[in-house]
Amino acid sequence: MTAPSPGWLDAAAARRAMRRAARGARAPDPLAAEIGRRMAERLEVVRLAPRRVLDVRCGAAAGGDDALRARYARAEHVAIDPAPPRRRARPGWAARLARGLALRADHVVCGDAAALPFATSAFQLVWSNLALAAYDDPAAVLREWHRVLAVDGLLMFTALGPDTLKELRAAFAFDAAPHVHPFADMHDIGDMLVGAGFAEPVIDMEMVTLTYAAFDDLCADLRRAGAINAHAARRRGLTGRGTWDRARRAYEALARDGESAHRLPATVEVVYGHAWKPAPRVAADGRRIIRFDARGPIRKRD
């Protein structure tokens, strides 16, 4: 399977959908929150004490950041999101006191993960839950994350693999126009990490199967998360009732027997990854960097 080529996404349409979803979101998407929780558990085996943490978010799909802040309570947390959710209620006095004692403040920036408005080597940890799915050139995004990460800093992220929504893709297979976005394979993401300059990449995946009572419930869930069809080659007019009915019948043929009723499966392939930023071997002007490690005092010869 080849990685999707850059340019397949209508970025403006994707941003509009994310902003609509973020404005209507009263809580993080449950699936994203669960993936973020599982992602945070992986920090248990990481020895890291970051001073500054960058949380790369993606609208209503953001999740897991509470666990991140709890683990690194004394770090300065900066979040960037192309469609940040509406402002939360003002925290109570206890939360404000705890934040004051930590001597740090949180910042939320509306911006692009592929063109970060931060200085080079500004963060010791870059954390991103599912944000890569919102970009059609993940290699460029990874290069930008590498830029803002300090030497010996850690990148930890999740992404969506190519089997995500495979049932929905199959249900629309009769239509020449795309209805589901393409996603990069975990092996391609590993190659992109190496190409971006990261070291010791670790990539693995798991399949999560959601179930729905009806086809329309799945579609409504995707809209609430801002995960609409923003493929550049999509049909720009309204999808006709006949197309929807045919896709609905194809999807409902996949019904599984549940405890009380037939359930429709929806597969999500979750890719987990982390990698470190090593010391550079080449200077900005192209010259090789050679490091000398003096193992003892240098004595002057007579």
N, C-alpha and C positions, 0 to 999 in steps of 0.2 A: 504494500500500500504506500503510495507516494503522498508526501505532505501537500496540503492545499497551497496553491500559489497565492502570493499577496495580490490584493485587488478584487477579491471575490466579494468583499463586504461593502454594503452601502453604509458607511460609518455615520452619516448624518441621520439616517433612519434609525440605526441602532441606538444612537445617543438620545433621540427623541423618545424612543420606547423606554429606555432606562430612566429618563427624567420623569415620565408619566408614572412609571412603577414606583419610583422613589417618593414622589409626592403623595401617593396613595398608601404607602407602606406604613403600618403602625408597629411593625416588628420585622426583624430580619427574616428572609425566606427560611422556612423550617429545614429544608434540605441543606441549604448553604450553611446554616447554623450547626447542623449535625456534622457536616464535613469539616467545618472549622474546629469543632470540638475534637474530632479525631486527629486532625492536624496538630492541634495544640498538645495532645498527648505525646506526640513524637518529640517534643522539646524536652521531655523528661530525661532523655539520654544525651542531651547536648549540653556541653559545658561552655556557657556563654554569659557574659554580663554586659550587655550593650548599654551605652550611654544614650544613644538615639535609635529609635525604631521607626521604620517607615512601613505603614500599613497601606498597601495598594488595594483599594476597594473597587466595587463595581455595582453601584446603585443598590437596589433592593436585594441583590444577591450577596451583599456583604454579610459576613458571619464569623464568629469565633474570636472577635477582637476583645471581648470581655475577658476571656481566658488569657489572652496575650497580655493585656494590661495587668491582670492579677499576677502573672508570673514575673513580669518585669516592672514592678510598681514604681521603682525609683528612676526608671528610664524616661526620657522625653519621648512621647509618642506623637508622631505626625502621620495623619491620614490624608491620602489623595484619592479623589473619586471624580469621574467625569459627570456624575449625577448624584451628588450627596443627598441623603434623605433629609426631610425637614428637621428643623432643630428640635432636639429633645427638651423635655421639661427641665426647668432649672433644678439641679440636684439639691437635696436637703443639706442641712448644716453639717451633719456627720460626714457626708460624702465630700463636702467642700473642705472640711477640716482635714480629712485623710489626704486629700489632694494637696492641701497646703503643706502638710507635714512632709510629703514626699518631695517637696521643693521642685516640682516639675509641673508643666502645663501641657494639655493636649491641644493640638491644632488640626483643623480640617481644612484642606485646600481643594478647591474645585480645579481639576487639571487632568492632563493626559498622561497615562502611564508610559507612553512611548516618547514623551518629550517632557521629562520631569523638570520642574522649576527649582532644582536644588543643586548645590555645589557638588563637585566631584568628591567622592570618599566621605560623604557627610553622615552616613549611617553605618552602624555595626550589624544591624539586622534588617533585612527586607523581607516582609511577610505579605503574601498575596493569596487570598482564597477565591479561586475561580475567575479572577480578573482576566486571565489570558484568553478566555473564551470570547471576550468582547473585541478582540483584535485579529485582523487578518494577516498580520506579519509578526508572529510571536518571536521570531529571531531578533527583530529590531527592538522589541520590548525588552527581551532578555539582555541585550547589549546595553540598553539604557539603565536597567537595574544594576548591571555590573559596574557601570560608571559611577553611580552614586554610592556604591557599597565600598566601605573601607577595606584595606588589606586585612586578611584574616577574618573578614566579616562573613556572615551566613545569609544565604538566600533560602527561604522555605516557601513553597507554593503548592497549590493544587490547580489542576486543569481538567478539562473534559476530554475524554478519549473518543475515538471514531465510532464506537458502538453506542454512544449516547443517543437515545431516542431512535434506535434502529427499527422499532416497531412502527413508529410514525413515518419514518422514511419509507418503509416497505408498503405502508398503506397508501402512500401517494406515488408509488412506483409507476403507475399507469400514466402519470402526468409528466410531460417533458420539462416543465418548469420546476426548479428546486423548491422544496418546502422545509427542509431541515439543513442547518448549517453543517459544513464539513469541520472536522476537528483533527488536530495533529496526533499521530501515534506517539506513544511514550518513547519509542526508540528514536523517532525524529526529534522529540524534545530533548532527549539526552545529547544528540549530536549538536543541537542548537546551543545547549549550555556550554559544551566544549568549544564550539566556534565563537561564543561570546567571551571566552577567556576564563570560565569557571573551572575549578578543579574538584576532583573527587565527587562527581555527580552520582546521586543515588536516586533511582526512579523505580517506583512500583505502582501497581494499580489494583483496584477492586471493583467488582460489579455490584451496584446497588439497584434493586428492583422495587419500584414503587407500584402500587396498584390503585386503580380507580374504578368507581362504579359505572362511569359512563365516559365515552369519548369526549363529550363536551366539557366534562370536569377537568380532564387533562389539559385541554386547550385553554380553559379559564385560568388554570394554575400557571401555565406558561406566560400568559399575558400579565398576570399579577407580578411575576418575577421579571418582567421586561424582556422575556426571551421570545420575542416575535420573530417572524421570518424577515430578515433584513439582507438577504442575499442579493447581490447586485443583479443577478440574472433572474430574479423572481418575476412573476407576472405582476405588472404594476396596477392593473385594474382589480376590482373585487373578484374574489374566487366565487364562481357560480355555485348555486345550490346543488346542482347535479354532481359537481366535483366533490363537494363536502359530503354529500350522501354516499357517494361511492367509496370515499376514504373511510367514512364512519363504518360502513358495512364490512370493509376489509379489516379494520381494526377490531371490531367487535367479534370477528371470527377467532380472535386470539384469546377470548375470554377464558379465565381459569375458574375452577370451582373453589370458592372461598368458604368461610365458615357459615355465612348466611346467604350469600348471593354470588353470582358470577363477578369476577374482578378482571379488569383489563391491565396487563402489565406495561410498565414503562421503564426501560433500562437506562441507567446512568453509569457510564464508565468513568470512574474517578481516578485521576492520575495524581500521585503524590510525588513530590520531588524536593530535594535540597542539594545544595552545592556551596562550596567555599570560594572566596576570592583570594587567590594566591598573590604573593609579591610579584610585581611585573618583571619580566625578563628583558623587555625592550623599552627603551625610553621613548618619549613622545616624538623625538626627531628620528627614530629608527635605529639608534645605536643600541647595541646589546649591553645589558647591565651585568657586570661581573662583581660578585660579592666575595670578600675575603673574610675568613673567620680566623682571627689570631688566637691560637691555642695557648699562648703563654707570653711572657714579657719579651719584647724584642731587644736583644743585647747588641750594643755597638761593638764592632770588632776593633782591636787595637791596630 
